[in-house]
Every structure is written in structure tokens, then in C-alpha cells.
Amino acid sequence: MKKKAKPPGRKPIGLLITGGIILIILIASTIYFENIRGPYKKEVEKIKETYLSVSKNADIIKTTKKQRVDFFKRRFYIDFPLKYAYSTANFTRKLSLITPKEIELLDMEIKPANQSFTFLLNGRVRALSDISAQLRFREFYRTLERFEDVLQITSSTDKKNAGQIRFYFTINGEAELQ
């Protein structure tokens, strides 16, 4: 058997053409993907620069925030007792000035709240008649309502007779710190 002779150089030419086509496809796809990646790479660089500048200042910002919080805490704990003491003393002074001699305050309770204080007044009005006792109480209550620092007040009353008219009352309220 005789072998047919192959034309010289056909196989290497086909391999070269196929290899060249593959090489051209690889080069074209590399150029295409590099063009797509370019803008994203620029964005990533900008974000890195921004992050680095922010991260340099992050410790300074964190320290400053902590100092501000500490400052306001100290101011609150230093100022609040003074403000509370002044406001309650001023309220008590004004209350003593408007309380007529017919009204006897039996009990007074003042408690601090967040930016205000609450108060509870228990007392009685002595009068010869029920109507005059109610009128004196209403006058006292309205005067107390007109205090500029009083935010709200409510009252309840109770009448007890024992010879003289005794008109008992309770006033709950809230006043702001000055």
C-alpha cells in the first residue's frame, strides 16, 4: 500500500490561521474589557481617596463627639441642681406671697422632672360659709394659674364640716425650670 503524499505546508497554514484568529479575538476582547473597566477603575480610585480622607478624620470626629457628649453631661449635672433649686425656691416664694391667711397649706411636695418640676399642694380654706370658701379657693387657684412658669394645674376639693366650714383641696401641677 502506497501512502498518498500530502501537499506540503497545509496543516501548518491551517494551524497558523486558527491561532491567528484566536489571538485576534483575545486581543479584541482584552481591549473591549479594558475600555469597560476603565471608568469603574476611576470611580474606585475616587472612592478610595474619599475613604482615606474620611478615615483620617474619623478618629478626630469620634474624639470630638465624645468630648461634646461629656461636656453636655457635665453641664447638665452641674446646672440642673442649681436651676432646680432656684426654680423651686422662687416658686415657693411666689406661692407664699399669694396665699391669703384664710388658706392654710398643709402639705407641699415638689419633684424634679426632665426640664420641669411637678408639685402637689394640699391645703384647706377656712371660712364662715361654703360659698366664701369656694370663692377664696377659686381666687387662689386662678392666681396660681397665672404664674408664668406654671405649665398645667389640676385640682380636687372636699368639704368637711365641723363647726366652721373647712374646705380641703389638692392641687397638682407642673412648672418649668427658669
MDTraj code that builds the backbone (N, CA, C; nanometers):
import mdtraj as md
import numpy as np

residues = "MET LYS LYS LYS ALA LYS PRO PRO GLY ARG LYS PRO ILE GLY LEU LEU ILE THR GLY GLY ILE ILE LEU ILE ILE LEU ILE ALA SER THR ILE TYR PHE GLU ASN ILE ARG GLY PRO TYR LYS LYS GLU VAL GLU LYS ILE LYS GLU THR TYR LEU SER VAL SER LYS ASN ALA ASP ILE ILE LYS THR THR LYS LYS GLN ARG VAL ASP PHE PHE LYS ARG ARG PHE TYR ILE ASP PHE PRO LEU LYS TYR ALA TYR SER THR ALA ASN PHE THR ARG LYS LEU SER LEU ILE THR PRO LYS GLU ILE GLU LEU LEU ASP MET GLU ILE LYS PRO ALA ASN GLN SER PHE THR PHE LEU LEU ASN GLY ARG VAL ARG ALA LEU SER ASP ILE SER ALA GLN LEU ARG PHE ARG GLU PHE TYR ARG THR LEU GLU ARG PHE GLU ASP VAL LEU GLN ILE THR SER SER THR ASP LYS LYS ASN ALA GLY GLN ILE ARG PHE TYR PHE THR ILE ASN GLY GLU ALA GLU LEU GLN".split()
xyz = np.array([
    [0.0791, -0.1143, 0.0000],
    [0.0000, 0.0000, 0.0000],
    [0.0854, 0.1235, 0.0000],
    [0.0392, 0.1925, -0.0844],
    [0.1097, 0.3169, -0.1028],
    [0.0368, 0.4260, -0.0294],
    [0.1140, 0.5061, 0.0338],
    [0.0563, 0.6208, 0.1034],
    [0.0544, 0.7372, 0.0106],
    [-0.0531, 0.8100, 0.0172],
    [-0.0623, 0.9277, -0.0671],
    [0.0201, 1.0368, -0.0032],
    [0.0765, 1.1077, -0.0806],
    [0.1578, 1.2177, -0.0318],
    [0.0693, 1.3389, -0.0103],
    [0.0885, 1.4004, 0.1035],
    [0.0102, 1.5199, 0.1393],
    [0.0824, 1.6399, 0.0838],
    [0.0031, 1.7334, 0.0430],
    [0.0701, 1.8537, -0.0068],
    [0.1479, 1.9194, 0.1072],
    [0.2629, 1.9585, 0.0815],
    [0.3459, 2.0154, 0.1873],
    [0.2914, 2.1499, 0.2366],
    [0.2877, 2.1716, 0.3700],
    [0.2559, 2.3003, 0.4317],
    [0.1096, 2.3291, 0.4563],
    [0.0176, 2.2389, 0.4296],
    [-0.1238, 2.2680, 0.4501],
    [-0.1613, 2.2656, 0.5978],
    [-0.1175, 2.1721, 0.6693],
    [-0.1514, 2.1604, 0.8090],
    [-0.0943, 2.2781, 0.8880],
    [0.0287, 2.3145, 0.8701],
    [0.0800, 2.4285, 0.9452],
    [0.0092, 2.5589, 0.9091],
    [-0.0340, 2.5770, 0.7847],
    [-0.1023, 2.7011, 0.7467],
    [-0.2386, 2.7085, 0.8179],
    [-0.3123, 2.6034, 0.8269],
    [-0.4421, 2.5988, 0.8953],
    [-0.4273, 2.6277, 1.0439],
    [-0.3211, 2.5715, 1.1019],
    [-0.2952, 2.5966, 1.2429],
    [-0.2580, 2.7435, 1.2660],
    [-0.1815, 2.7977, 1.1778],
    [-0.1436, 2.9395, 1.1899],
    [-0.2655, 3.0305, 1.1752],
    [-0.3512, 3.0011, 1.0807],
    [-0.4712, 3.0832, 1.0611],
    [-0.5622, 3.0719, 1.1839],
    [-0.5858, 2.9521, 1.2343],
    [-0.6699, 2.9323, 1.3521],
    [-0.6081, 3.0008, 1.4739],
    [-0.4803, 2.9861, 1.4939],
    [-0.4105, 3.0514, 1.6046],
    [-0.4164, 3.2026, 1.5928],
    [-0.4035, 3.2548, 1.4707],
    [-0.4118, 3.3997, 1.4486],
    [-0.5507, 3.4543, 1.4796],
    [-0.6539, 3.3793, 1.4370],
    [-0.7920, 3.4213, 1.4653],
    [-0.8160, 3.4221, 1.6167],
    [-0.7713, 3.3200, 1.6847],
    [-0.7872, 3.3138, 1.8301],
    [-0.7120, 3.4284, 1.8968],
    [-0.5908, 3.4549, 1.8476],
    [-0.5112, 3.5649, 1.9028],
    [-0.5791, 3.6997, 1.8805],
    [-0.6346, 3.7216, 1.7634],
    [-0.7060, 3.8467, 1.7333],
    [-0.8295, 3.8594, 1.8233],
    [-0.9035, 3.7507, 1.8431],
    [-1.0215, 3.7525, 1.9298],
    [-0.9803, 3.7858, 2.0734],
    [-0.8724, 3.7255, 2.1202],
    [-0.8246, 3.7537, 2.2558],
    [-0.7812, 3.8997, 2.2706],
    [-0.7109, 3.9516, 2.1738],
    [-0.6655, 4.0916, 2.1799],
    [-0.7861, 4.1858, 2.1766],
    [-0.8817, 4.1573, 2.0891],
    [-1.0014, 4.2427, 2.0781],
    [-1.0828, 4.2389, 2.2061],
    [-1.0998, 4.1201, 2.2644],
    [-1.1782, 4.1114, 2.3880],
    [-1.1043, 4.1787, 2.5040],
    [-0.9721, 4.1695, 2.5084],
    [-0.8945, 4.2375, 2.6129],
    [-0.9116, 4.3880, 2.6012],
    [-0.9018, 4.4397, 2.4796],
    [-0.9198, 4.5851, 2.4590],
    [-1.0618, 4.6264, 2.4972],
    [-1.1616, 4.5482, 2.4606],
    [-1.3002, 4.5795, 2.4917],
    [-1.3234, 4.5826, 2.6439],
    [-1.2752, 4.4804, 2.7140],
    [-1.2964, 4.4745, 2.8590],
    [-1.2144, 4.5803, 2.9331],
    [-1.0992, 4.6161, 2.8803],
    [-1.0206, 4.7256, 2.9401],
    [-1.0956, 4.8585, 2.9268],
    [-1.1620, 4.8796, 2.8139],
    [-1.2415, 5.0021, 2.7954],
    [-1.3609, 5.0054, 2.8906],
    [-1.4195, 4.8921, 2.9197],
    [-1.5311, 4.8858, 3.0154],
    [-1.4783, 4.9081, 3.1572],
    [-1.3647, 4.8484, 3.1904],
    [-1.3097, 4.8542, 3.3245],
    [-1.2539, 4.9938, 3.3582],
    [-1.2131, 5.0687, 3.2612],
    [-1.1503, 5.1998, 3.2836],
    [-1.2330, 5.2956, 3.3687],
    [-1.3580, 5.3257, 3.3328],
    [-1.4386, 5.4181, 3.4151],
    [-1.4636, 5.3652, 3.5559],
    [-1.4852, 5.2346, 3.5684],
    [-1.5063, 5.1772, 3.7009],
    [-1.3810, 5.1899, 3.7868],
    [-1.2676, 5.1728, 3.7225],
    [-1.1407, 5.1854, 3.7950],
    [-1.1235, 5.3281, 3.8468],
    [-1.1621, 5.4271, 3.7653],
    [-1.1544, 5.5673, 3.8081],
    [-1.2487, 5.5936, 3.9254],
    [-1.3698, 5.5377, 3.9203],
    [-1.4648, 5.5545, 4.0306],
    [-1.4126, 5.4912, 4.1588],
    [-1.3550, 5.3739, 4.1453],
    [-1.2996, 5.3053, 4.2621],
    [-1.1863, 5.3881, 4.3223],
    [-1.1037, 5.4479, 4.2398],
    [-0.9946, 5.5327, 4.2895],
    [-1.0495, 5.6551, 4.3636],
    [-1.1538, 5.7171, 4.3088],
    [-1.2155, 5.8323, 4.3756],
    [-1.2717, 5.7912, 4.5121],
    [-1.3399, 5.6774, 4.5160],
    [-1.3976, 5.6296, 4.6423],
    [-1.2883, 5.5980, 4.7429],
    [-1.1782, 5.5392, 4.6964],
    [-1.0658, 5.5112, 4.7859],
    [-1.0090, 5.6401, 4.8441],
    [-0.9943, 5.7430, 4.7591],
    [-0.9426, 5.8716, 4.8073],
    [-1.0363, 5.9319, 4.9110],
    [-1.1661, 5.9270, 4.8833],
    [-1.2647, 5.9805, 4.9776],
    [-1.2603, 5.9031, 5.1089],
    [-1.2533, 5.7730, 5.1001],
    [-1.2473, 5.6897, 5.2202],
    [-1.1225, 5.7204, 5.3019],
    [-1.0104, 5.7345, 5.2352],
    [-0.8860, 5.7639, 5.3069],
    [-0.8930, 5.8989, 5.3770],
    [-0.9502, 5.9994, 5.3088],
    [-0.9601, 6.1304, 5.3729],
    [-1.0573, 6.1284, 5.4899],
    [-1.1662, 6.0534, 5.4764],
    [-1.2629, 6.0430, 5.5862],
    [-1.2055, 5.9596, 5.7005],
    [-1.1378, 5.8510, 5.6681],
    [-1.0839, 5.7649, 5.7735],
    [-0.9735, 5.8360, 5.8524],
    [-0.9029, 5.9287, 5.7896],
    [-0.8029, 6.0073, 5.8626],
    [-0.8712, 6.0952, 5.9668],
    [-0.9876, 6.1489, 5.9317],
    [-1.0600, 6.2377, 6.0218],
    [-1.1553, 6.1636, 6.1154],
    [-1.1757, 6.0350, 6.0932],
    [-1.2740, 5.9607, 6.1728],
    [-1.2373, 5.9593, 6.3203],
    [-1.1116, 5.9387, 6.3513],
    [-1.0701, 5.9375, 6.4921],
    [-1.0883, 6.0746, 6.5556],
    [-1.0568, 6.1793, 6.4798],
    [-1.0735, 6.3159, 6.5307],
    [-1.2213, 6.3442, 6.5544],
    [-1.3061, 6.3037, 6.4605],
    [-1.4509, 6.3265, 6.4735],
    [-1.5059, 6.2479, 6.5928],
    [-1.4635, 6.1225, 6.6086],
    [-1.5106, 6.0404, 6.7194],
    [-1.4686, 6.1024, 6.8534],
    [-1.3455, 6.1493, 6.8617],
    [-1.2971, 6.2130, 6.9844],
    [-1.3745, 6.3405, 7.0140],
    [-1.4001, 6.4204, 6.9107],
    [-1.4752, 6.5450, 6.9285],
    [-1.6178, 6.5172, 6.9743],
    [-1.6833, 6.4172, 6.9163],
    [-1.8193, 6.3819, 6.9580],
    [-1.8216, 6.3389, 7.1042],
    [-1.7240, 6.2578, 7.1445],
    [-1.7178, 6.2123, 7.2828],
    [-1.6966, 6.3305, 7.3775],
    [-1.6114, 6.4244, 7.3387],
    [-1.5875, 6.5423, 7.4221],
    [-1.7139, 6.6266, 7.4345],
    [-1.7893, 6.6406, 7.3262],
    [-1.9125, 6.7195, 7.3306],
    [-2.0157, 6.6533, 7.4214],
    [-2.0300, 6.5204, 7.4097],
    [-2.1251, 6.4483, 7.4950],
    [-2.0859, 6.4647, 7.6411],
    [-1.9570, 6.4489, 7.6705],
    [-1.9100, 6.4645, 7.8085],
    [-1.9351, 6.6065, 7.8591],
    [-1.9130, 6.7051, 7.7731],
    [-1.9354, 6.8446, 7.8123],
    [-2.0824, 6.8670, 7.8493],
    [-2.1735, 6.8199, 7.7642],
    [-2.3147, 6.8428, 7.7912],
    [-2.3632, 6.7627, 7.9123],
    [-2.3066, 6.6441, 7.9353],
    [-2.3415, 6.5690, 8.0560],
    [-2.2977, 6.6456, 8.1801],
    [-2.1744, 6.6950, 8.1777],
    [-2.1262, 6.7705, 8.2941],
    [-2.2095, 6.8958, 8.3155],
    [-2.2421, 6.9669, 8.2073],
    [-2.3233, 7.0884, 8.2201],
    [-2.4592, 7.0533, 8.2798],
    [-2.5173, 6.9414, 8.2375],
    [-2.6471, 6.9018, 8.2904],
    [-2.6368, 6.8732, 8.4399],
    [-2.5368, 6.7943, 8.4800],
    [-2.5252, 6.7571, 8.6207],
    [-2.4799, 6.8733, 8.7092],
    [-2.4134, 6.9708, 8.6509],
    [-2.3730, 7.0885, 8.7290],
    [-2.4865, 7.1902, 8.7340],
    [-2.5485, 7.2157, 8.6193],
    [-2.6501, 7.3213, 8.6110],
    [-2.7864, 7.2801, 8.6633],
    [-2.8247, 7.1542, 8.6445],
    [-2.9616, 7.1136, 8.6791],
    [-2.9933, 7.1333, 8.8271],
    [-2.9085, 7.0900, 8.9207],
    [-2.9436, 7.1106, 9.0620],
    [-2.9585, 7.2586, 9.0976],
    [-2.8712, 7.3424, 9.0412],
    [-2.8824, 7.4859, 9.0692],
    [-3.0106, 7.5434, 9.0104],
    [-3.0380, 7.5047, 8.8860],
    [-3.1587, 7.5524, 8.8194],
    [-3.2836, 7.5039, 8.8935],
    [-3.2812, 7.3774, 8.9336],
    [-3.3942, 7.3188, 9.0052],
    [-3.4141, 7.3875, 9.1401],
    [-3.3054, 7.4062, 9.2136],
    [-3.3148, 7.4692, 9.3458],
    [-3.3658, 7.6124, 9.3334],
    [-3.3144, 7.6862, 9.2366],
    [-3.3586, 7.8245, 9.2176],
    [-3.5070, 7.8289, 9.1797],
    [-3.5459, 7.7454, 9.0843],
    [-3.6852, 7.7474, 9.0374],
    [-3.7828, 7.7083, 9.1467],
    [-3.7513, 7.6057, 9.2234],
    [-3.8434, 7.5631, 9.3287],
    [-3.8478, 7.6647, 9.4425],
    [-3.7332, 7.7252, 9.4741],
    [-3.7332, 7.8289, 9.5786],
    [-3.8135, 7.9500, 9.5332],
    [-3.7981, 7.9876, 9.4082],
    [-3.8737, 8.1008, 9.3551],
    [-4.0236, 8.0699, 9.3521],
    [-4.0589, 7.9481, 9.3146],
    [-4.1995, 7.9073, 9.3139],
    [-4.2571, 7.9119, 9.4552],
    [-4.1822, 7.8601, 9.5520],
    [-4.2280, 7.8602, 9.6915],
    [-4.2438, 8.0029, 9.7427],
    [-4.1514, 8.0900, 9.7079],
    [-4.1602, 8.2314, 9.7494],
    [-4.2847, 8.2969, 9.6905],
    [-4.3088, 8.2773, 9.5606],
    [-4.4272, 8.3365, 9.4971],
    [-4.5557, 8.2787, 9.5552],
    [-4.5523, 8.1495, 9.5855],
    [-4.6693, 8.0846, 9.6448],
    [-4.7003, 8.1439, 9.7823],
    [-4.5976, 8.1700, 9.8599],
    [-4.6200, 8.2282, 9.9930],
    [-4.6724, 8.3715, 9.9832],
    [-4.6380, 8.4414, 9.8762],
    [-4.6858, 8.5786, 9.8596],
    [-4.8332, 8.5854, 9.8199],
    [-4.8806, 8.4852, 9.7466],
    [-5.0206, 8.4919, 9.7004],
    [-5.1172, 8.4183, 9.7924],
    [-5.0675, 8.3416, 9.8862],
    [-5.1555, 8.2635, 9.9742],
    [-5.2142, 8.3540, 10.0821],
    [-5.3464, 8.3718, 10.0813],
    [-5.4083, 8.4543, 10.1851],
    [-5.4115, 8.3801, 10.3189],
    [-5.4376, 8.4554, 10.4252],
    [-5.4344, 8.3944, 10.5598],
    [-5.5471, 8.2934, 10.5816],
    [-5.6554, 8.2999, 10.5038],
    [-5.7645, 8.2031, 10.5186],
    [-5.7285, 8.0665, 10.4606],
    [-5.6271, 8.0629, 10.3761],
    [-5.5851, 7.9362, 10.3144],
    [-5.4625, 7.8862, 10.3875],
    [-5.4724, 7.7630, 10.4332],
    [-5.3609, 7.7014, 10.5045],
    [-5.3079, 7.5855, 10.4192],
    [-5.1801, 7.5951, 10.3829],
    [-5.1178, 7.4869, 10.3059],
    [-5.0686, 7.3808, 10.4045],
    [-5.1260, 7.2637, 10.3965],
    [-5.0935, 7.1564, 10.4900],
    [-4.9716, 7.0759, 10.4450],
    [-4.9587, 7.0593, 10.3169],
    [-4.8515, 6.9747, 10.2649],
    [-4.8117, 7.0251, 10.1275],
    [-4.6817, 7.0261, 10.1006],
    [-4.6329, 7.0661, 9.9691],
    [-4.5221, 6.9697, 9.9295],
    [-4.5355, 6.9154, 9.8096],
    [-4.4360, 6.8200, 9.7600],
    [-4.3910, 6.8657, 9.6222],
    [-4.2592, 6.8760, 9.6030],
    [-4.2027, 6.9181, 9.4749],
    [-4.1034, 6.8124, 9.4303],
    [-4.1174, 6.7666, 9.3046],
    [-4.0295, 6.6629, 9.2499],
    [-3.9726, 6.7112, 9.1167],
    [-3.8435, 6.6859, 9.0933],
    [-3.7855, 6.7250, 8.9644],
    [-3.8335, 6.6329, 8.8523],
    [-3.8503, 6.6911, 8.7368],
    [-3.8798, 6.6151, 8.6155],
    [-3.7664, 6.6469, 8.5173],
    [-3.7847, 6.6183, 8.3923],
    [-3.6763, 6.6362, 8.2957],
    [-3.6365, 6.7832, 8.2801],
    [-3.7233, 6.8649, 8.2293],
    [-3.6960, 7.0073, 8.2145],
    [-3.7976, 7.0903, 8.2924],
    [-3.8560, 7.0291, 8.3926],
    [-3.9577, 7.0965, 8.4727],
    [-3.9591, 7.0321, 8.6112],
    [-4.0548, 7.0733, 8.6916],
    [-4.0773, 7.0056, 8.8200],
    [-4.2269, 6.9968, 8.8432],
    [-4.2672, 6.8932, 8.9141],
    [-4.4083, 6.8762, 8.9459],
    [-4.4290, 6.9135, 9.0928],
    [-4.5466, 6.9621, 9.1208],
    [-4.5764, 6.9993, 9.2594],
    [-4.7145, 6.9484, 9.2979],
    [-4.7286, 6.9256, 9.4275],
    [-4.8548, 6.8808, 9.4854],
    [-4.8781, 6.9664, 9.6092],
    [-4.9901, 7.0337, 9.6120],
    [-5.0264, 7.1176, 9.7264],
    [-5.1534, 7.0618, 9.7896],
    [-5.1475, 7.0384, 9.9168],
    [-5.2662, 7.0001, 9.9934],
    [-5.2927, 7.1122, 10.0932],
    [-5.4161, 7.1519, 10.1020],
    [-5.4477, 7.2601, 10.1945],
    [-5.5942, 7.2655, 10.2279],
    [-5.6277, 7.3691, 10.3044],
    [-5.7680, 7.3883, 10.3401],
    [-5.7966, 7.5374, 10.3460],
    [-5.9228, 7.5681, 10.3234],
    [-5.9712, 7.7058, 10.3297],
    [-6.0679, 7.7130, 10.4463],
    [-6.0439, 7.8079, 10.5356],
    [-6.1371, 7.8283, 10.6473],
    [-6.2243, 7.9484, 10.6142],
    [-6.3541, 7.9304, 10.6283],
    [-6.4474, 8.0395, 10.6016],
    [-6.5760, 8.0136, 10.6784],
    [-6.6581, 8.1160, 10.6845],
    [-6.7842, 8.1029, 10.7565],
    [-6.8912, 8.0326, 10.6739],
    [-6.8776, 8.0380, 10.5422],
    [-6.9771, 7.9699, 10.4583],
    [-6.9062, 7.8929, 10.3470],
    [-6.9805, 7.8007, 10.2936],
    [-6.9265, 7.7176, 10.1859],
    [-6.8960, 7.8013, 10.0614],
    [-6.9811, 7.8962, 10.0315],
    [-6.9633, 7.9808, 9.9126],
    [-6.8380, 8.0668, 9.9258],
    [-6.8167, 8.1276, 10.0392],
    [-6.6974, 8.2116, 10.0555],
    [-6.5696, 8.1260, 10.0513],
    [-6.5756, 8.0032, 10.1017],
    [-6.4594, 7.9135, 10.0950],
    [-6.4271, 7.8783, 9.9499],
    [-6.5301, 7.8491, 9.8734],
    [-6.5086, 7.8179, 9.7322],
    [-6.4564, 7.9391, 9.6555],
    [-6.5102, 8.0584, 9.6860],
    [-6.4634, 8.1795, 9.6187],
    [-6.3159, 8.2065, 9.6499],
    [-6.2773, 8.1905, 9.7752],
    [-6.1368, 8.2133, 9.8124],
    [-6.0452, 8.1105, 9.7446],
    [-6.0906, 7.9871, 9.7398],
    [-6.0099, 7.8847, 9.6737],
    [-5.9969, 7.9148, 9.5244],
    [-6.1076, 7.9512, 9.4602],
    [-6.1047, 7.9813, 9.3161],
    [-6.0113, 8.0998, 9.2875],
    [-6.0145, 8.1998, 9.3716],
    [-5.9265, 8.3159, 9.3550],
    [-5.7781, 8.2732, 9.3672],
    [-5.7493, 8.1907, 9.4665],
    [-5.6140, 8.1391, 9.4859],
    [-5.5712, 8.0540, 9.3662],
    [-5.6607, 7.9685, 9.3188],
    [-5.6324, 7.8796, 9.2061],
    [-5.6040, 7.9594, 9.0786],
    [-5.6861, 8.0616, 9.0517],
    [-5.6663, 8.1453, 8.9308],
    [-5.5345, 8.2223, 8.9372],
    [-5.5002, 8.2701, 9.0538],
    [-5.3726, 8.3406, 9.0691],
    [-5.2567, 8.2446, 9.0440],
    [-5.2701, 8.1244, 9.0936],
    [-5.1670, 8.0231, 9.0710],
    [-5.1578, 7.9860, 8.9230],
    [-5.2691, 7.9809, 8.8551],
    [-5.2716, 7.9520, 8.7108],
    [-5.1981, 8.0582, 8.6304],
    [-5.2001, 8.1809, 8.6780],
    [-5.1384, 8.2923, 8.6046],
    [-4.9865, 8.3001, 8.6217],
    [-4.9293, 8.2158, 8.7057],
    [-4.7831, 8.2141, 8.7172],
    [-4.7266, 8.1820, 8.5792],
    [-4.6255, 8.2562, 8.5385],
    [-4.5714, 8.2377, 8.4034],
    [-4.4989, 8.1045, 8.3854],
    [-4.4451, 8.0483, 8.4911],
    [-4.3716, 7.9234, 8.4772],
    [-4.4578, 7.7985, 8.4974],
    [-4.5852, 7.8148, 8.5368],
    [-4.6746, 7.7005, 8.5573],
    [-4.7251, 7.6528, 8.4218],
    [-4.7012, 7.5259, 8.3922],
    [-4.7422, 7.4686, 8.2644],
    [-4.8851, 7.4149, 8.2698],
    [-4.9190, 7.3465, 8.3786],
    [-5.0549, 7.2917, 8.3925],
    [-5.0835, 7.2685, 8.5401],
    [-5.2097, 7.2841, 8.5758],
    [-5.2509, 7.2507, 8.7118],
    [-5.3911, 7.1920, 8.7085],
    [-5.4173, 7.1046, 8.8032],
    [-5.5498, 7.0477, 8.8211],
    [-5.5785, 7.0475, 8.9708],
    [-5.7061, 7.0449, 9.0061],
    [-5.7394, 7.0482, 9.1483],
    [-5.8573, 6.9564, 9.1767],
    [-5.8651, 6.9201, 9.3014],
    [-5.9823, 6.8487, 9.3504],
    [-6.0137, 6.9053, 9.4878],
    [-6.1398, 6.9049, 9.5244],
    [-6.1812, 6.9653, 9.6513],
    [-6.2664, 6.8678, 9.7306],
    [-6.2714, 6.8939, 9.8613],
    [-6.3502, 6.8100, 9.9516],
    [-6.3983, 6.8996, 10.0657],
    [-6.5269, 6.8931, 10.0974],
    [-6.5816, 6.9753, 10.2063],
    [-6.5998, 6.8886, 10.3295],
    [-6.5550, 6.9396, 10.4434],
    [-6.5778, 6.8698, 10.5697],
    [-6.6281, 6.9732, 10.6697],
    [-6.7398, 6.9461, 10.7289],
    [-6.7985, 7.0403, 10.8249],
    [-6.7680, 6.9956, 10.9669],
    [-6.7218, 7.0924, 11.0449],
    [-6.7001, 7.0686, 11.1873],
    [-6.7078, 7.2045, 11.2544],
    [-6.8267, 7.2553, 11.2747],
    [-6.8443, 7.3896, 11.3312],
    [-6.8206, 7.4938, 11.2241],
    [-6.6948, 7.5172, 11.1929],
    [-6.6619, 7.6095, 11.0831],
    [-6.6574, 7.5290, 10.9539],
    [-6.6751, 7.5986, 10.8433],
    [-6.6640, 7.5328, 10.7127],
    [-6.5150, 7.5108, 10.6849],
    [-6.4808, 7.3891, 10.6576],
    [-6.3429, 7.3593, 10.6178],
    [-6.3479, 7.2972, 10.4801],
    [-6.2842, 7.3627, 10.3913],
    [-6.2857, 7.3262, 10.2504],
    [-6.1448, 7.2773, 10.2158],
    [-6.1256, 7.1450, 10.1988],
    [-5.9941, 7.0874, 10.1703],
    [-5.9729, 7.0800, 10.0193],
    [-5.8498, 7.1005, 9.9785],
    [-5.8190, 7.0951, 9.8348],
    [-5.6829, 7.0302, 9.8116],
    [-5.6679, 6.9823, 9.6900],
    [-5.5407, 6.9277, 9.6413],
    [-5.5158, 6.9875, 9.5034],
    [-5.3976, 7.0396, 9.4836],
    [-5.3602, 7.0964, 9.3535],
    [-5.2372, 7.0220, 9.3037],
    [-5.2505, 6.9654, 9.1854],
    [-5.1379, 6.9019, 9.1169],
    [-5.0958, 6.9931, 9.0029],
    [-4.9668, 7.0035, 8.9790],
    [-4.9243, 7.0886, 8.8689],
    [-4.7831, 7.0584, 8.8251],
    [-4.7481, 7.1269, 8.7183],
    [-4.6136, 7.1163, 8.6630],
    [-4.5679, 7.2560, 8.6244],
    [-4.4443, 7.2867, 8.6577],
    [-4.3885, 7.4185, 8.6251],
    [-4.2526, 7.3985, 8.5606],
    [-4.2188, 7.4879, 8.4696],
    [-4.0905, 7.4755, 8.4013],
    [-3.9785, 7.5415, 8.4827],
    [-3.8590, 7.4906, 8.4621],
    [-3.7429, 7.5481, 8.5294],
    [-3.7091, 7.6817, 8.4652],
    [-3.6622, 7.7734, 8.5464],
    [-3.6263, 7.9056, 8.4922],
    [-3.4792, 7.9133, 8.4679],
])
top = md.Topology()
chain = top.add_chain()
for i, resn in enumerate(residues, 1):
    res = top.add_residue(resn, chain, resSeq=i)
    for name in ("N", "CA", "C"):
        top.add_atom(name, md.element.get_by_symbol(name[0]), res)
traj = md.Trajectory(xyz[None], top)
